Amino acid sequence: MTLPEGLDNASFPKAFQVLDNLPGWTFTDSTGTDAEVTYQVEDPQDWADRVRADWRRSVSGILAAAADLRDARDRLPHGEWGRMFRNHRDPVVRPVPFTDRTGRLLVAVAENRFLADRNHGSDLPPSWRTLAVLAKLPPEYLEEVHRAGQVHPEMERSDAERLVHEYLEAQPRTDPMPVLRAAPSDLVTDRLTLLLGDFRERLADLPDGSVDLVLSDPPYPREDLGLWSDLAELAARVLADTGILVAWTGRADLPEVLRRLGEHLEYRWCYAIRYAESQARMWTWPVRQAWKPLLVYQKPGGVRPHCERHPDFLEAGRRDKSLYKWQQSPEPAGQLIGLLTRPDAVVLDPMLGVGTFGVPALELGRRFIGVELDPGRFQTSVDRLTNPDRPDRQAERATING
């Protein structure tokens, strides 16, 4: 390749030097400062090589943007970093074309020593989402799987998520039950914590990233819609990177529920509980309810579960309102706990009711935290979850484990 006058191999852009080695590429001198590039297309492989080269070069752009975002965060005055993004209430004139959520994920990429190493750039996937998942792994582990050929440009986000789960499954589960401030009315054991009060206050000291699964059935009345924002804010803080929120909901105000959950979380899916017979008559539309939606969310950049593919219809199980008029059946919760978590996982229900979701959590060998505002329902939960010989617990055990 002949370089323009005044340029040498050290100063000429590396990308063009790489392309010069591809079939069909030639470089000729121009009149002074620019290299004129001509490309002769010979067959589909030439085009494939060209596209692959372009595609791989996008990694360097992602890493450069991530490093700039990290440096901007460290150098700008407090509160100014957020103005770089399009979703800020007072953005700069030309904001970056994504939200601050994406910005934080990219900063994590820049802070991962393995991913930030320029020597690895040609081996990384050209996808910021895949890189954001890889950033959740320790640099030492990334070095190991890189040497084994498991980190490569063609890998997809699902491949990165598999590596995260393989890493977590290889780690012994030694973390203790999250410790919370307890009042005399509370119940605290090594596998069960039940707190009386408002979850927004009682869970303020629950450690960040300490929960694997949040199961919740918030009140459906319109005047309680604000609880959905509070639930989303809590879940975004306490869920682990692999953690999941599953929320039971009605449909009358579903658009507003989705909006509020989306303030802090990312939508993943919607399960449906299928009733054997049509249930309550709906006041917003002339139907009888035959199914109930279960909304699935994760924190931004969360890692999807590593489990077998399964139907998104869940059977409702036996209908029992003997303890509370809004009581749910434990079977759907048991199915989800078994599918989406591993033994010893921490399951949280911040609006406990009468403890229904705690039953399958304990029966399936998980640890459980529940919070209930009403003293009567709280005491029912304590009795129900600490007495496995109760007749209703025995019946539930048979359906959950059966």
Phi, psi and omega in degrees: 000131178266126181266152176299156180301134179094353179245147175231181183298331182286326185264340181290140183307131184299326182300321181288328176296321178295315182295331181297338180274353181277150180295136175095347182271135171224150178238135176232154179294144170254197187281354180185290193244347184245147174267128178272127184254129173238146183228125178257113181283123182252317180200175182302331179295323177300315178295320180298318178296321180296314180296318180299319179296315177300316184297316182292329179294341180293338178300316182297325177293319178297314182294323178294317178297320179298317180294322178295318178297318178298314181295321178297319178300320184283335189254332182286151175299158182304131178091346184276334183301318182296336181290349178290344192254152187292338183269003179286149181292338178222069185285163173294169185298320180238080182287163174293152190276038175205177185269171178294336175301310178298321179302317180294323178294321179291324176300319178298325176297315181295333183272355176274118187301322181292312184291328181281350180287117182300335180294342181262357188305319183288348181257003185261151179287141181276054181219120182294328179294318178293319177297323180296326176289316179300329181295345179280352181263147177297143180305323180297321179290322177297322175301317182295310182287335175294315178298331179276003178081015183267352171248117185204165186296334184272358184291149180251174182302321180297327177294319178295320179295323177298319178298320178299314181293321178297320178296314182295320181292335179278349181270132176296138181278093184249355183292134181285169174301132178307135183266130179234152176296128184249144174258166181304332182279349185278164175240125181225120173231185181286346180231356184217126175232122178237125185240136177265124177143191180277125184299332180294336177261315187289336182257014181298331181257012174293124186301145176300141175066023186260359187243136180268328183211127172255121173248131184208144176233078183295161176300145184269339183304149184300326181291349180258010184300332179300336179297332180293322176295318180295321178297315180297318180296318177298311183298320180299331181274315191267343180289142171290171179300331178264004186286160186222141168254130171237121185237127173286139181208160169274189183239350183299320181243031185302317179302321180289323176299314179298319180298316182291319176297324181288353177296330184230349188232170177247131179293139178241311184194177175223115171277166177227130171271122183261123179272143179296326178228153177301141187254229189298149174282135181271140181272344182269345182202147186284068179224164165253133185293124179247353178204161180231133179281143172239113186272135183246123180227157171225164174294156180306130182078011181297150181270127182293155185293149177257088184213172179293146174294140187214160179295149177264010167263128178245139179283139187290332184078189183288142181269122184218116177243027186289334183262335185194141186292336178256020182297134175263162175276147184280345187297313179300320177298320178297319178299316182290319178300316180294325182280319195258352181228164176252166180307144180076004176299155177262121180249134183237135168235104184281350175230080199292327187063236180255022171084018186301316184287340177289333182298304180293330178300312180290320181296330182264012174080024175260165174265149190224137174235129179224146178229133180223135183279324185276124183300322181294312179294325178299315180294324175299318179297316179301311181298318185290320187272347179255358181236085182292350181268359175302144180304319181292325177294322179296319178294318179293323179299321182295320181283323182290316183272351183277000000 
